[in-house]
């Protein structure tokens, strides 16, 4: 197993198809974190990608999303055995939000 440390990921725009998938690995799964967007009054997925990391099955990790204005949103990410975890934050999120450092073994 390799110890992976996610330092900080800047926001990146990506096609919605790139935000939807998960990699079901032997020891864990890839968790995708995206920003919800509003369209005509409805909240939908497929917004800005906030990044991803490989987390062990059955694990829970705290994640902080912090904007350049200093506002922070905290949450826990839970990973099920079936690797169906997807986290959508907001709206709204601070501009230029990043995921703060957290570690995972996968």
N, C-alpha and C positions, 0 to 999 in steps of 0.2 A: 504494500500500500504506500502511496505517496502522500506526503503532507503538503497540502495546498493552502497557501495564504493569499487571500484576496485583499489587496491593499485598498485601492479606491478606483472605481470605474466612472469615467465621465459619461454623461448622457450621450447616446448615439441614436440617430434615427435609422430604422431598419424596416424592411418590408414586413407586413404582418405575418407572412408565412414563416419568416425567420424567428419570430417571437413565440411561435406556438408549440415548438417541439420540445421533447424531453429525451435525454439519453438514458436508457435503462441499463446501468452498468452492473457489474458483478457485485460490488460492495456498496453501491449507493446510486444516487441519480442526480442529474443536472436539474437544478431549480432555476427557473426563469422568473425574473422580476420585471414587471412592466408597469408603466403608468397608464391609468385609465384616462380616456378622453371623453369629452362631451360632444355630441353631434345632434343638433336640432332638439336639444333638451334631454336626450337619452344618453346614459353613460354606457360606454362600450369599451371593450378591450382593444389590444393592438396598438397601444400608444407608444411612447418613447420607451426604449429598453433601458433599464437601470443596471443591467448586468446579470450574471449568473454565477453559480459555483456548484461544485459537486459535493453533496452532503450525504452522510451515511443513512441507510434505512433506519426508520424509527427515531431519528434524531430531531432535536429542536434547537434552533439557533436564533439568537437575537440579531436583528439587523437594524441599523440606523440609517435613515436617509436625511442628509443635511443639505440645505441650500446655502447659496452664497450670502444670504441675508441672516444666516445663523439659526434659522428655524429648523427644528429636527423632528422627524416622525419616527417613532420606535415601534417595532412589532416583532413577533416571534414567527419563524418559519418552521412548520412541521413537515416532515417527510414520511409518507406512508410507504408500506412495503411494495405497493403497486406503482409507486413512482408517479403519482398523478398530481403532484404538488405544483401549483402555479400561484404566484402572489401578484395581485394587482393593487396598487396604491392610488389614493386620491379619488377624484380630483378635489382640490388643486394640489399640486406639488410646487415647492419653491423652484425658481429658475435655477438652472445649472446644478440640479441635485446630483449627489453622488452617494454611493453605498460606502459606509465606513468599514474599516477593516474587520474581518472575521475569518476564522480558520475552519477547515474541515478536512477530514481524512476520507479518501475515497480510493 
